[in-house]
Amino acid sequence: MSNPPPLPEKSIPVTSQATGKLGDCWSCRVLSGGGLLASGGYVGMQAQKVMRLGGPASMGTVVQMMFAAGLAAWGLVVIFDPVGKKTRIA
C-alpha cells in the first residue's frame, strides 16, 4: 500500500449558515440583530419590573434575566458577524 502525496494547502474562508443567508446585507444584519437586542431589553425590563415592585428575586426571575442577556448577546453576534471574517487553512 502506498500513501498518496499530500494535497497543497489552500486558504478557504470559513462560512456559517447565518453568513450564507445574511451575507453582506448590512441592513438585514442590523434589522435582525436590532430586533434581538430590543427583545432582550424588553424581557430584561419585565424581569426587573417584578423586583422593583418589591417582589423577591425568584429562580424564575433569574432565568428570565439570563434569557434576556442571551438574546442581547445573540443580537450582537448577528450584527457584528465575527465568524464570517475568519479564514482557515485546509
PDB file of N, CA, C and O in Angstrom:
ATOM      1  N   MET A   1       0.827  -1.173   0.000  1.00  0.00           N
ATOM      2  CA  MET A   1       0.000   0.000   0.000  1.00  0.00           C
ATOM      3  C   MET A   1       0.872   1.237   0.000  1.00  0.00           C
ATOM      4  O   MET A   1       1.766   1.391   0.832  1.00  0.00           O
ATOM      5  N   SER A   2       0.597   2.107  -0.939  1.00  0.00           N
ATOM      6  CA  SER A   2       1.361   3.349  -0.992  1.00  0.00           C
ATOM      7  C   SER A   2       0.491   4.505  -0.524  1.00  0.00           C
ATOM      8  O   SER A   2      -0.722   4.516  -0.733  1.00  0.00           O
ATOM      9  N   ASN A   3       1.121   5.457   0.101  1.00  0.00           N
ATOM     10  CA  ASN A   3       0.401   6.637   0.569  1.00  0.00           C
ATOM     11  C   ASN A   3       0.404   7.686  -0.527  1.00  0.00           C
ATOM     12  O   ASN A   3       1.442   7.926  -1.144  1.00  0.00           O
ATOM     13  N   PRO A   4      -0.741   8.319  -0.784  1.00  0.00           N
ATOM     14  CA  PRO A   4      -0.767   9.378  -1.801  1.00  0.00           C
ATOM     15  C   PRO A   4      -0.022  10.606  -1.294  1.00  0.00           C
ATOM     16  O   PRO A   4       0.101  10.803  -0.085  1.00  0.00           O
ATOM     17  N   PRO A   5       0.477  11.436  -2.214  1.00  0.00           N
ATOM     18  CA  PRO A   5       1.178  12.644  -1.765  1.00  0.00           C
ATOM     19  C   PRO A   5       0.200  13.613  -1.125  1.00  0.00           C
ATOM     20  O   PRO A   5      -0.979  13.632  -1.478  1.00  0.00           O
ATOM     21  N   PRO A   6       0.685  14.422  -0.180  1.00  0.00           N
ATOM     22  CA  PRO A   6      -0.231  15.372   0.485  1.00  0.00           C
ATOM     23  C   PRO A   6      -0.704  16.445  -0.489  1.00  0.00           C
ATOM     24  O   PRO A   6       0.008  16.840  -1.411  1.00  0.00           O
ATOM     25  N   LEU A   7      -1.927  16.899  -0.250  1.00  0.00           N
ATOM     26  CA  LEU A   7      -2.504  17.937  -1.088  1.00  0.00           C
ATOM     27  C   LEU A   7      -1.933  19.298  -0.700  1.00  0.00           C
ATOM     28  O   LEU A   7      -1.591  19.515   0.462  1.00  0.00           O
ATOM     29  N   PRO A   8      -1.828  20.214  -1.659  1.00  0.00           N
ATOM     30  CA  PRO A   8      -1.339  21.556  -1.308  1.00  0.00           C
ATOM     31  C   PRO A   8      -2.354  22.291  -0.441  1.00  0.00           C
ATOM     32  O   PRO A   8      -3.564  22.106  -0.579  1.00  0.00           O
ATOM     33  N   GLU A   9      -1.835  23.133   0.461  1.00  0.00           N
ATOM     34  CA  GLU A   9      -2.725  23.874   1.359  1.00  0.00           C
ATOM     35  C   GLU A   9      -3.359  25.043   0.629  1.00  0.00           C
ATOM     36  O   GLU A   9      -2.694  25.757  -0.121  1.00  0.00           O
ATOM     37  N   LYS A  10      -4.652  25.230   0.856  1.00  0.00           N
ATOM     38  CA  LYS A  10      -5.382  26.347   0.273  1.00  0.00           C
ATOM     39  C   LYS A  10      -6.054  27.123   1.390  1.00  0.00           C
ATOM     40  O   LYS A  10      -6.429  26.555   2.416  1.00  0.00           O
ATOM     41  N   SER A  11      -6.202  28.401   1.191  1.00  0.00           N
ATOM     42  CA  SER A  11      -6.917  29.226   2.161  1.00  0.00           C
ATOM     43  C   SER A  11      -8.389  29.229   1.792  1.00  0.00           C
ATOM     44  O   SER A  11      -8.776  29.718   0.731  1.00  0.00           O
ATOM     45  N   ILE A  12      -9.213  28.672   2.689  1.00  0.00           N
ATOM     46  CA  ILE A  12     -10.646  28.574   2.446  1.00  0.00           C
ATOM     47  C   ILE A  12     -11.362  29.431   3.480  1.00  0.00           C
ATOM     48  O   ILE A  12     -11.142  29.241   4.676  1.00  0.00           O
ATOM     49  N   PRO A  13     -12.212  30.371   3.063  1.00  0.00           N
ATOM     50  CA  PRO A  13     -12.937  31.165   4.060  1.00  0.00           C
ATOM     51  C   PRO A  13     -13.948  30.302   4.808  1.00  0.00           C
ATOM     52  O   PRO A  13     -14.635  29.472   4.214  1.00  0.00           O
ATOM     53  N   VAL A  14     -14.026  30.506   6.102  1.00  0.00           N
ATOM     54  CA  VAL A  14     -14.984  29.786   6.923  1.00  0.00           C
ATOM     55  C   VAL A  14     -16.323  30.500   6.810  1.00  0.00           C
ATOM     56  O   VAL A  14     -16.421  31.700   7.064  1.00  0.00           O
ATOM     57  N   THR A  15     -17.337  29.762   6.433  1.00  0.00           N
ATOM     58  CA  THR A  15     -18.663  30.367   6.324  1.00  0.00           C
ATOM     59  C   THR A  15     -19.611  29.636   7.247  1.00  0.00           C
ATOM     60  O   THR A  15     -19.540  28.416   7.393  1.00  0.00           O
ATOM     61  N   SER A  16     -20.479  30.376   7.855  1.00  0.00           N
ATOM     62  CA  SER A  16     -21.515  29.767   8.675  1.00  0.00           C
ATOM     63  C   SER A  16     -22.829  29.850   7.916  1.00  0.00           C
ATOM     64  O   SER A  16     -22.934  30.555   6.912  1.00  0.00           O
ATOM     65  N   GLN A  17     -23.812  29.138   8.393  1.00  0.00           N
ATOM     66  CA  GLN A  17     -25.095  29.164   7.732  1.00  0.00           C
ATOM     67  C   GLN A  17     -25.728  30.550   7.825  1.00  0.00           C
ATOM     68  O   GLN A  17     -26.391  30.996   6.889  1.00  0.00           O
ATOM     69  N   ALA A  18     -25.525  31.227   8.951  1.00  0.00           N
ATOM     70  CA  ALA A  18     -26.091  32.567   9.099  1.00  0.00           C
ATOM     71  C   ALA A  18     -25.430  33.540   8.131  1.00  0.00           C
ATOM     72  O   ALA A  18     -26.092  34.427   7.593  1.00  0.00           O
ATOM     73  N   THR A  19     -24.121  33.376   7.908  1.00  0.00           N
ATOM     74  CA  THR A  19     -23.433  34.247   6.968  1.00  0.00           C
ATOM     75  C   THR A  19     -23.923  33.987   5.556  1.00  0.00           C
ATOM     76  O   THR A  19     -24.018  34.912   4.749  1.00  0.00           O
ATOM     77  N   GLY A  20     -24.234  32.737   5.250  1.00  0.00           N
ATOM     78  CA  GLY A  20     -24.733  32.420   3.926  1.00  0.00           C
ATOM     79  C   GLY A  20     -26.093  33.048   3.662  1.00  0.00           C
ATOM     80  O   GLY A  20     -26.374  33.469   2.540  1.00  0.00           O
ATOM     81  N   LYS A  21     -26.932  33.116   4.677  1.00  0.00           N
ATOM     82  CA  LYS A  21     -28.261  33.686   4.495  1.00  0.00           C
ATOM     83  C   LYS A  21     -28.230  35.211   4.508  1.00  0.00           C
ATOM     84  O   LYS A  21     -28.869  35.858   3.679  1.00  0.00           O
ATOM     85  N   LEU A  22     -27.482  35.783   5.457  1.00  0.00           N
ATOM     86  CA  LEU A  22     -27.443  37.237   5.567  1.00  0.00           C
ATOM     87  C   LEU A  22     -26.346  37.838   4.707  1.00  0.00           C
ATOM     88  O   LEU A  22     -26.470  38.966   4.229  1.00  0.00           O
ATOM     89  N   GLY A  23     -25.270  37.083   4.510  1.00  0.00           N
ATOM     90  CA  GLY A  23     -24.185  37.520   3.645  1.00  0.00           C
ATOM     91  C   GLY A  23     -23.664  38.897   3.985  1.00  0.00           C
ATOM     92  O   GLY A  23     -23.371  39.197   5.142  1.00  0.00           O
ATOM     93  N   ASP A  24     -23.551  39.725   2.978  1.00  0.00           N
ATOM     94  CA  ASP A  24     -23.055  41.078   3.163  1.00  0.00           C
ATOM     95  C   ASP A  24     -24.187  42.085   3.263  1.00  0.00           C
ATOM     96  O   ASP A  24     -23.955  43.286   3.120  1.00  0.00           O
ATOM     97  N   CYS A  25     -25.380  41.634   3.499  1.00  0.00           N
ATOM     98  CA  CYS A  25     -26.536  42.527   3.591  1.00  0.00           C
ATOM     99  C   CYS A  25     -26.514  43.199   4.963  1.00  0.00           C
ATOM    100  O   CYS A  25     -27.038  42.662   5.938  1.00  0.00           O
ATOM    101  N   TRP A  26     -25.901  44.379   5.021  1.00  0.00           N
ATOM    102  CA  TRP A  26     -25.729  45.083   6.279  1.00  0.00           C
ATOM    103  C   TRP A  26     -27.073  45.440   6.894  1.00  0.00           C
ATOM    104  O   TRP A  26     -27.248  45.319   8.107  1.00  0.00           O
ATOM    105  N   SER A  27     -28.022  45.877   6.080  1.00  0.00           N
ATOM    106  CA  SER A  27     -29.324  46.268   6.627  1.00  0.00           C
ATOM    107  C   SER A  27     -30.059  45.063   7.209  1.00  0.00           C
ATOM    108  O   SER A  27     -30.776  45.200   8.201  1.00  0.00           O
ATOM    109  N   CYS A  28     -29.893  43.888   6.609  1.00  0.00           N
ATOM    110  CA  CYS A  28     -30.530  42.679   7.146  1.00  0.00           C
ATOM    111  C   CYS A  28     -29.961  42.327   8.510  1.00  0.00           C
ATOM    112  O   CYS A  28     -30.697  41.969   9.429  1.00  0.00           O
ATOM    113  N   ARG A  29     -28.633  42.434   8.634  1.00  0.00           N
ATOM    114  CA  ARG A  29     -27.998  42.109   9.911  1.00  0.00           C
ATOM    115  C   ARG A  29     -28.372  43.110  10.982  1.00  0.00           C
ATOM    116  O   ARG A  29     -28.610  42.724  12.127  1.00  0.00           O
ATOM    117  N   VAL A  30     -28.431  44.396  10.636  1.00  0.00           N
ATOM    118  CA  VAL A  30     -28.780  45.412  11.624  1.00  0.00           C
ATOM    119  C   VAL A  30     -30.237  45.255  12.050  1.00  0.00           C
ATOM    120  O   VAL A  30     -30.555  45.382  13.233  1.00  0.00           O
ATOM    121  N   LEU A  31     -31.122  44.980  11.096  1.00  0.00           N
ATOM    122  CA  LEU A  31     -32.541  44.837  11.426  1.00  0.00           C
ATOM    123  C   LEU A  31     -32.788  43.625  12.324  1.00  0.00           C
ATOM    124  O   LEU A  31     -33.467  43.738  13.344  1.00  0.00           O
ATOM    125  N   SER A  32     -32.243  42.472  11.952  1.00  0.00           N
ATOM    126  CA  SER A  32     -32.487  41.276  12.764  1.00  0.00           C
ATOM    127  C   SER A  32     -31.740  41.336  14.090  1.00  0.00           C
ATOM    128  O   SER A  32     -32.281  40.933  15.119  1.00  0.00           O
ATOM    129  N   GLY A  33     -30.503  41.834  14.082  1.00  0.00           N
ATOM    130  CA  GLY A  33     -29.760  41.973  15.331  1.00  0.00           C
ATOM    131  C   GLY A  33     -30.384  43.004  16.254  1.00  0.00           C
ATOM    132  O   GLY A  33     -30.414  42.820  17.471  1.00  0.00           O
ATOM    133  N   GLY A  34     -30.884  44.094  15.672  1.00  0.00           N
ATOM    134  CA  GLY A  34     -31.574  45.101  16.481  1.00  0.00           C
ATOM    135  C   GLY A  34     -32.855  44.569  17.088  1.00  0.00           C
ATOM    136  O   GLY A  34     -33.203  44.914  18.217  1.00  0.00           O
ATOM    137  N   GLY A  35     -33.557  43.731  16.345  1.00  0.00           N
ATOM    138  CA  GLY A  35     -34.768  43.102  16.888  1.00  0.00           C
ATOM    139  C   GLY A  35     -34.444  42.192  18.060  1.00  0.00           C
ATOM    140  O   GLY A  35     -35.171  42.167  19.053  1.00  0.00           O
ATOM    141  N   LEU A  36     -33.348  41.442  17.944  1.00  0.00           N
ATOM    142  CA  LEU A  36     -32.941  40.571  19.055  1.00  0.00           C
ATOM    143  C   LEU A  36     -32.502  41.391  20.261  1.00  0.00           C
ATOM    144  O   LEU A  36     -32.812  41.040  21.399  1.00  0.00           O
ATOM    145  N   LEU A  37     -31.780  42.483  20.016  1.00  0.00           N
ATOM    146  CA  LEU A  37     -31.385  43.356  21.120  1.00  0.00           C
ATOM    147  C   LEU A  37     -32.600  43.968  21.806  1.00  0.00           C
ATOM    148  O   LEU A  37     -32.661  44.032  23.034  1.00  0.00           O
ATOM    149  N   ALA A  38     -33.561  44.414  21.010  1.00  0.00           N
ATOM    150  CA  ALA A  38     -34.768  45.019  21.588  1.00  0.00           C
ATOM    151  C   ALA A  38     -35.575  43.994  22.375  1.00  0.00           C
ATOM    152  O   ALA A  38     -36.102  44.308  23.442  1.00  0.00           O
ATOM    153  N   SER A  39     -35.675  42.768  21.859  1.00  0.00           N
ATOM    154  CA  SER A  39     -36.423  41.752  22.597  1.00  0.00           C
ATOM    155  C   SER A  39     -35.707  41.366  23.887  1.00  0.00           C
ATOM    156  O   SER A  39     -36.355  41.094  24.898  1.00  0.00           O
ATOM    157  N   GLY A  40     -34.383  41.341  23.860  1.00  0.00           N
ATOM    158  CA  GLY A  40     -33.631  41.083  25.091  1.00  0.00           C
ATOM    159  C   GLY A  40     -33.838  42.186  26.108  1.00  0.00           C
ATOM    160  O   GLY A  40     -33.956  41.920  27.304  1.00  0.00           O
ATOM    161  N   GLY A  41     -33.884  43.428  25.637  1.00  0.00           N
ATOM    162  CA  GLY A  41     -34.150  44.551  26.536  1.00  0.00           C
ATOM    163  C   GLY A  41     -35.540  44.491  27.133  1.00  0.00           C
ATOM    164  O   GLY A  41     -35.728  44.793  28.312  1.00  0.00           O
ATOM    165  N   TYR A  42     -36.518  44.102  26.325  1.00  0.00           N
ATOM    166  CA  TYR A  42     -37.895  44.009  26.813  1.00  0.00           C
ATOM    167  C   TYR A  42     -38.022  42.916  27.875  1.00  0.00           C
ATOM    168  O   TYR A  42     -38.629  43.128  28.925  1.00  0.00           O
ATOM    169  N   VAL A  43     -37.452  41.761  27.597  1.00  0.00           N
ATOM    170  CA  VAL A  43     -37.535  40.652  28.558  1.00  0.00           C
ATOM    171  C   VAL A  43     -36.809  41.029  29.849  1.00  0.00           C
ATOM    172  O   VAL A  43     -37.287  40.721  30.941  1.00  0.00           O
ATOM    173  N   GLY A  44     -35.661  41.690  29.731  1.00  0.00           N
ATOM    174  CA  GLY A  44     -34.923  42.111  30.921  1.00  0.00           C
ATOM    175  C   GLY A  44     -35.675  43.143  31.740  1.00  0.00           C
ATOM    176  O   GLY A  44     -35.644  43.102  32.970  1.00  0.00           O
ATOM    177  N   MET A  45     -36.359  44.079  31.063  1.00  0.00           N
ATOM    178  CA  MET A  45     -37.121  45.094  31.799  1.00  0.00           C
ATOM    179  C   MET A  45     -38.329  44.482  32.505  1.00  0.00           C
ATOM    180  O   MET A  45     -38.706  44.927  33.589  1.00  0.00           O
ATOM    181  N   GLN A  46     -38.930  43.474  31.901  1.00  0.00           N
ATOM    182  CA  GLN A  46     -40.055  42.808  32.567  1.00  0.00           C
ATOM    183  C   GLN A  46     -39.588  42.059  33.811  1.00  0.00           C
ATOM    184  O   GLN A  46     -40.308  41.998  34.808  1.00  0.00           O
ATOM    185  N   ALA A  47     -38.397  41.493  33.756  1.00  0.00           N
ATOM    186  CA  ALA A  47     -37.864  40.816  34.941  1.00  0.00           C
ATOM    187  C   ALA A  47     -37.518  41.827  36.031  1.00  0.00           C
ATOM    188  O   ALA A  47     -37.728  41.555  37.213  1.00  0.00           O
ATOM    189  N   GLN A  48     -36.992  42.984  35.651  1.00  0.00           N
ATOM    190  CA  GLN A  48     -36.655  43.999  36.638  1.00  0.00           C
ATOM    191  C   GLN A  48     -37.903  44.634  37.240  1.00  0.00           C
ATOM    192  O   GLN A  48     -37.880  45.091  38.383  1.00  0.00           O
ATOM    193  N   LYS A  49     -38.986  44.663  36.476  1.00  0.00           N
ATOM    194  CA  LYS A  49     -40.217  45.264  36.970  1.00  0.00           C
ATOM    195  C   LYS A  49     -40.747  44.506  38.192  1.00  0.00           C
ATOM    196  O   LYS A  49     -41.271  45.110  39.128  1.00  0.00           O
ATOM    197  N   VAL A  50     -40.605  43.197  38.172  1.00  0.00           N
ATOM    198  CA  VAL A  50     -41.050  42.384  39.313  1.00  0.00           C
ATOM    199  C   VAL A  50     -40.225  42.723  40.551  1.00  0.00           C
ATOM    200  O   VAL A  50     -40.767  42.833  41.650  1.00  0.00           O
ATOM    201  N   MET A  51     -38.931  42.886  40.376  1.00  0.00           N
ATOM    202  CA  MET A  51     -38.073  43.188  41.523  1.00  0.00           C
ATOM    203  C   MET A  51     -38.277  44.624  42.009  1.00  0.00           C
ATOM    204  O   MET A  51     -38.165  44.886  43.207  1.00  0.00           O
ATOM    205  N   ARG A  52     -38.573  45.555  41.102  1.00  0.00           N
ATOM    206  CA  ARG A  52     -38.798  46.941  41.504  1.00  0.00           C
ATOM    207  C   ARG A  52     -40.063  47.097  42.328  1.00  0.00           C
ATOM    208  O   ARG A  52     -40.147  47.986  43.175  1.00  0.00           O
ATOM    209  N   LEU A  53     -41.046  46.244  42.087  1.00  0.00           N
ATOM    210  CA  LEU A  53     -42.295  46.311  42.842  1.00  0.00           C
ATOM    211  C   LEU A  53     -42.165  45.670  44.220  1.00  0.00           C
ATOM    212  O   LEU A  53     -43.139  45.619  44.972  1.00  0.00           O
ATOM    213  N   GLY A  54     -40.997  45.189  44.553  1.00  0.00           N
ATOM    214  CA  GLY A  54     -40.762  44.648  45.885  1.00  0.00           C
ATOM    215  C   GLY A  54     -40.868  43.138  45.952  1.00  0.00           C
ATOM    216  O   GLY A  54     -40.801  42.565  47.040  1.00  0.00           O
ATOM    217  N   GLY A  55     -41.031  42.483  44.819  1.00  0.00           N
ATOM    218  CA  GLY A  55     -41.106  41.024  44.821  1.00  0.00           C
ATOM    219  C   GLY A  55     -39.730  40.409  45.002  1.00  0.00           C
ATOM    220  O   GLY A  55     -38.719  41.020  44.655  1.00  0.00           O
ATOM    221  N   PRO A  56     -39.693  39.219  45.537  1.00  0.00           N
ATOM    222  CA  PRO A  56     -38.395  38.566  45.732  1.00  0.00           C
ATOM    223  C   PRO A  56     -37.813  38.101  44.397  1.00  0.00           C
ATOM    224  O   PRO A  56     -38.549  37.817  43.452  1.00  0.00           O
ATOM    225  N   ALA A  57     -36.507  38.029  44.335  1.00  0.00           N
ATOM    226  CA  ALA A  57     -35.840  37.531  43.129  1.00  0.00           C
ATOM    227  C   ALA A  57     -35.893  36.008  43.148  1.00  0.00           C
ATOM    228  O   ALA A  57     -35.027  35.357  43.733  1.00  0.00           O
ATOM    229  N   SER A  58     -36.892  35.454  42.518  1.00  0.00           N
ATOM    230  CA  SER A  58     -37.051  34.001  42.496  1.00  0.00           C
ATOM    231  C   SER A  58     -36.166  33.399  41.411  1.00  0.00           C
ATOM    232  O   SER A  58     -35.517  34.119  40.652  1.00  0.00           O
ATOM    233  N   MET A  59     -36.149  32.096  41.351  1.00  0.00           N
ATOM    234  CA  MET A  59     -35.354  31.405  40.338  1.00  0.00           C
ATOM    235  C   MET A  59     -35.880  31.715  38.939  1.00  0.00           C
ATOM    236  O   MET A  59     -35.098  31.793  37.992  1.00  0.00           O
ATOM    237  N   GLY A  60     -37.171  31.890  38.800  1.00  0.00           N
ATOM    238  CA  GLY A  60     -37.756  32.232  37.503  1.00  0.00           C
ATOM    239  C   GLY A  60     -37.301  33.599  37.013  1.00  0.00           C
ATOM    240  O   GLY A  60     -37.057  33.785  35.821  1.00  0.00           O
ATOM    241  N   THR A  61     -37.185  34.554  37.928  1.00  0.00           N
ATOM    242  CA  THR A  61     -36.719  35.891  37.564  1.00  0.00           C
ATOM    243  C   THR A  61     -35.262  35.853  37.117  1.00  0.00           C
ATOM    244  O   THR A  61     -34.878  36.533  36.165  1.00  0.00           O
ATOM    245  N   VAL A  62     -34.458  35.059  37.806  1.00  0.00           N
ATOM    246  CA  VAL A  62     -33.043  34.928  37.442  1.00  0.00           C
ATOM    247  C   VAL A  62     -32.914  34.290  36.063  1.00  0.00           C
ATOM    248  O   VAL A  62     -32.107  34.740  35.249  1.00  0.00           O
ATOM    249  N   VAL A  63     -33.691  33.259  35.794  1.00  0.00           N
ATOM    250  CA  VAL A  63     -33.661  32.605  34.480  1.00  0.00           C
ATOM    251  C   VAL A  63     -34.139  33.570  33.398  1.00  0.00           C
ATOM    252  O   VAL A  63     -33.598  33.577  32.292  1.00  0.00           O
ATOM    253  N   GLN A  64     -35.133  34.370  33.704  1.00  0.00           N
ATOM    254  CA  GLN A  64     -35.632  35.351  32.742  1.00  0.00           C
ATOM    255  C   GLN A  64     -34.553  36.386  32.408  1.00  0.00           C
ATOM    256  O   GLN A  64     -34.418  36.781  31.250  1.00  0.00           O
ATOM    257  N   MET A  65     -33.795  36.820  33.395  1.00  0.00           N
ATOM    258  CA  MET A  65     -32.724  37.783  33.142  1.00  0.00           C
ATOM    259  C   MET A  65     -31.574  37.140  32.357  1.00  0.00           C
ATOM    260  O   MET A  65     -30.958  37.790  31.513  1.00  0.00           O
ATOM    261  N   MET A  66     -31.292  35.881  32.633  1.00  0.00           N
ATOM    262  CA  MET A  66     -30.267  35.176  31.860  1.00  0.00           C
ATOM    263  C   MET A  66     -30.705  35.011  30.410  1.00  0.00           C
ATOM    264  O   MET A  66     -29.888  35.145  29.499  1.00  0.00           O
ATOM    265  N   PHE A  67     -31.979  34.722  30.187  1.00  0.00           N
ATOM    266  CA  PHE A  67     -32.508  34.596  28.834  1.00  0.00           C
ATOM    267  C   PHE A  67     -32.415  35.929  28.101  1.00  0.00           C
ATOM    268  O   PHE A  67     -32.094  35.966  26.913  1.00  0.00           O
ATOM    269  N   ALA A  68     -32.695  37.017  28.803  1.00  0.00           N
ATOM    270  CA  ALA A  68     -32.593  38.354  28.205  1.00  0.00           C
ATOM    271  C   ALA A  68     -31.153  38.654  27.805  1.00  0.00           C
ATOM    272  O   ALA A  68     -30.912  39.214  26.736  1.00  0.00           O
ATOM    273  N   ALA A  69     -30.201  38.289  28.648  1.00  0.00           N
ATOM    274  CA  ALA A  69     -28.790  38.503  28.317  1.00  0.00           C
ATOM    275  C   ALA A  69     -28.378  37.660  27.109  1.00  0.00           C
ATOM    276  O   ALA A  69     -27.587  38.107  26.279  1.00  0.00           O
ATOM    277  N   GLY A  70     -28.913  36.451  27.013  1.00  0.00           N
ATOM    278  CA  GLY A  70     -28.623  35.597  25.863  1.00  0.00           C
ATOM    279  C   GLY A  70     -29.176  36.175  24.567  1.00  0.00           C
ATOM    280  O   GLY A  70     -28.513  36.131  23.530  1.00  0.00           O
ATOM    281  N   LEU A  71     -30.383  36.714  24.626  1.00  0.00           N
ATOM    282  CA  LEU A  71     -30.965  37.344  23.435  1.00  0.00           C
ATOM    283  C   LEU A  71     -30.138  38.550  22.993  1.00  0.00           C
ATOM    284  O   LEU A  71     -29.898  38.742  21.801  1.00  0.00           O
ATOM    285  N   ALA A  72     -29.708  39.355  23.951  1.00  0.00           N
ATOM    286  CA  ALA A  72     -28.914  40.531  23.616  1.00  0.00           C
ATOM    287  C   ALA A  72     -27.560  40.124  23.025  1.00  0.00           C
ATOM    288  O   ALA A  72     -27.092  40.745  22.071  1.00  0.00           O
ATOM    289  N   ALA A  73     -26.936  39.100  23.578  1.00  0.00           N
ATOM    290  CA  ALA A  73     -25.656  38.628  23.050  1.00  0.00           C
ATOM    291  C   ALA A  73     -25.825  38.066  21.645  1.00  0.00           C
ATOM    292  O   ALA A  73     -24.972  38.285  20.785  1.00  0.00           O
ATOM    293  N   TRP A  74     -26.906  37.352  21.407  1.00  0.00           N
ATOM    294  CA  TRP A  74     -27.187  36.807  20.074  1.00  0.00           C
ATOM    295  C   TRP A  74     -27.370  37.950  19.073  1.00  0.00           C
ATOM    296  O   TRP A  74     -26.912  37.860  17.934  1.00  0.00           O
ATOM    297  N   GLY A  75     -28.033  39.010  19.495  1.00  0.00           N
ATOM    298  CA  GLY A  75     -28.212  40.166  18.623  1.00  0.00           C
ATOM    299  C   GLY A  75     -26.884  40.803  18.254  1.00  0.00           C
ATOM    300  O   GLY A  75     -26.685  41.187  17.102  1.00  0.00           O
ATOM    301  N   LEU A  76     -25.975  40.922  19.206  1.00  0.00           N
ATOM    302  CA  LEU A  76     -24.655  41.486  18.914  1.00  0.00           C
ATOM    303  C   LEU A  76     -23.864  40.597  17.965  1.00  0.00           C
ATOM    304  O   LEU A  76     -23.156  41.095  17.089  1.00  0.00           O
ATOM    305  N   VAL A  77     -23.979  39.287  18.135  1.00  0.00           N
ATOM    306  CA  VAL A  77     -23.282  38.361  17.238  1.00  0.00           C
ATOM    307  C   VAL A  77     -23.826  38.489  15.821  1.00  0.00           C
ATOM    308  O   VAL A  77     -23.054  38.462  14.863  1.00  0.00           O
ATOM    309  N   VAL A  78     -25.121  38.627  15.674  1.00  0.00           N
ATOM    310  CA  VAL A  78     -25.702  38.771  14.340  1.00  0.00           C
ATOM    311  C   VAL A  78     -25.245  40.076  13.692  1.00  0.00           C
ATOM    312  O   VAL A  78     -24.946  40.100  12.498  1.00  0.00           O
ATOM    313  N   ILE A  79     -25.190  41.148  14.456  1.00  0.00           N
ATOM    314  CA  ILE A  79     -24.802  42.437  13.887  1.00  0.00           C
ATOM    315  C   ILE A  79     -23.326  42.446  13.489  1.00  0.00           C
ATOM    316  O   ILE A  79     -22.996  42.850  12.374  1.00  0.00           O
ATOM    317  N   PHE A  80     -22.440  42.011  14.375  1.00  0.00           N
ATOM    318  CA  PHE A  80     -21.008  42.123  14.110  1.00  0.00           C
ATOM    319  C   PHE A  80     -20.434  40.942  13.337  1.00  0.00           C
ATOM    320  O   PHE A  80     -19.355  41.080  12.761  1.00  0.00           O
ATOM    321  N   ASP A  81     -21.098  39.788  13.295  1.00  0.00           N
ATOM    322  CA  ASP A  81     -20.726  38.623  12.496  1.00  0.00           C
ATOM    323  C   ASP A  81     -19.251  38.252  12.640  1.00  0.00           C
ATOM    324  O   ASP A  81     -18.509  38.355  11.663  1.00  0.00           O
ATOM    325  N   PRO A  82     -18.792  37.818  13.833  1.00  0.00           N
ATOM    326  CA  PRO A  82     -17.372  37.517  13.997  1.00  0.00           C
ATOM    327  C   PRO A  82     -16.923  36.261  13.259  1.00  0.00           C
ATOM    328  O   PRO A  82     -15.739  36.138  12.945  1.00  0.00           O
ATOM    329  N   VAL A  83     -17.828  35.321  12.971  1.00  0.00           N
ATOM    330  CA  VAL A  83     -17.441  34.074  12.328  1.00  0.00           C
ATOM    331  C   VAL A  83     -17.164  34.279  10.852  1.00  0.00           C
ATOM    332  O   VAL A  83     -16.263  33.638  10.310  1.00  0.00           O
ATOM    333  N   GLY A  84     -17.898  35.140  10.188  1.00  0.00           N
ATOM    334  CA  GLY A  84     -17.735  35.340   8.752  1.00  0.00           C
ATOM    335  C   GLY A  84     -16.421  35.989   8.365  1.00  0.00           C
ATOM    336  O   GLY A  84     -16.062  35.972   7.188  1.00  0.00           O
ATOM    337  N   LYS A  85     -15.696  36.556   9.305  1.00  0.00           N
ATOM    338  CA  LYS A  85     -14.443  37.245   8.998  1.00  0.00           C
ATOM    339  C   LYS A  85     -13.213  36.352   9.144  1.00  0.00           C
ATOM    340  O   LYS A  85     -12.098  36.806   8.887  1.00  0.00           O
ATOM    341  N   LYS A  86     -13.383  35.118   9.542  1.00  0.00           N
ATOM    342  CA  LYS A  86     -12.257  34.213   9.764  1.00  0.00           C
ATOM    343  C   LYS A  86     -11.917  33.457   8.482  1.00  0.00           C
ATOM    344  O   LYS A  86     -12.777  33.263   7.622  1.00  0.00           O
ATOM    345  N   THR A  87     -10.661  33.031   8.358  1.00  0.00           N
ATOM    346  CA  THR A  87     -10.248  32.139   7.284  1.00  0.00           C
ATOM    347  C   THR A  87      -9.530  30.965   7.925  1.00  0.00           C
ATOM    348  O   THR A  87      -8.929  31.094   8.991  1.00  0.00           O
ATOM    349  N   ARG A  88      -9.600  29.830   7.268  1.00  0.00           N
ATOM    350  CA  ARG A  88      -8.941  28.640   7.791  1.00  0.00           C
ATOM    351  C   ARG A  88      -8.127  28.019   6.698  1.00  0.00           C
ATOM    352  O   ARG A  88      -8.434  28.170   5.516  1.00  0.00           O
ATOM    353  N   ILE A  89      -7.087  27.320   7.089  1.00  0.00           N
ATOM    354  CA  ILE A  89      -6.214  26.649   6.123  1.00  0.00           C
ATOM    355  C   ILE A  89      -6.590  25.188   6.105  1.00  0.00           C
ATOM    356  O   ILE A  89      -6.592  24.523   7.142  1.00  0.00           O
ATOM    357  N   ALA A  90      -6.910  24.684   4.917  1.00  0.00           N
ATOM    358  CA  ALA A  90      -7.317  23.284   4.797  1.00  0.00           C
ATOM    359  C   ALA A  90      -6.267  22.499   4.059  1.00  0.00           C
ATOM    360  O   ALA A  90      -6.426  21.295   3.856  1.00  0.00           O
TER     361      ALA A  90
END
